[in-house]
Amino acid sequence: MLLWEAAGRYGWIHELFFPPAGKILVSFVQIMLSGEIFGHIGVSLWRAGLGYILAALIAISLGVLMGYWKSAYEAFELVTRC
């Protein structure tokens, strides 16, 4: 933790890419106290949920197609036979 703080504070690594731990902690406390973080959490959960739903719809649809049509199964099968 001290090495992380020193690397950011003394410019060993550019602060834009590797901010000091103390600066991160202060920013975190500020957005927690302002309530701003809950909006960010909501957006992140929405994006994760939407991504999961889209992936599930595609995977389930593809699985059904592969189950019904042998040509679809052969086209999308990832495991090759030896």
N, C-alpha and C positions, 0 to 999 in steps of 0.2 A: 504494500500500500504506500509506503514511504517512497519507494522507487518510482511508482506511478506518479505520485504528486511531484516529485523532483523533476522527472522527465518532462512534465508539462509546464511547470513553473520556470525552469531554467532554460527552456528552449532546446533541450536535447532532441526533442521531436516537436514538430510544429504544432502549436496549440489548437489549430483548426482540426487536425486529425486525431490528436491525443490530448484532450483537455485535462487539466488537473482534477483529481478526485474531489477536492474541496469545492471547486467551481460547479461540478456536476451535482454535488450534494446540495449546495445553496440553491441552484436552479430547481432541483426536485422539490425542495421544501417550499419554494415560492409558488410553483404551480399546484402543489397540494393545497396550500393555504388559500389560494385564489379560487380553487375549484375547477380550474381550467383542465386539469388532468382527466376529469371524468368525461369530458367531451372527446378527448383524444382516445380514451379507452373505448368509448362507444363506437367511434369510427373504426378503430382497429378490430373490434369484435364483429362489426358489420362486414368489413372486408374479409375477415377470416371465415365467417359464416357463409357469405356469398361464394367465396372460392371453394369451400367444402361442398356446398350444394351443387355448384356447376360441375365440379369434378365427379361427384356421385352420379349426377344425371348422365354424364358422358360415359362413365364406367359401367353403369347399370345398362344403359342402352346398348353399348358395345357388347356386353356380356350376353344380353338377350339375343342380339343378332348372331353372335358366335354360336349360341346354343341352337338356333333354328336353322342356320344355313352353314353347310360345311365349307363352302367357298369363303365365307366371312371368317370362319374359324381358322382356315388355312392362311388367310391373308393377314390376320392380326395375332396369331399365336406367337408368343415370344420365346417359348421353350422349343428348342430344336431337338429332334430325335437323333440319336447316335446310330 
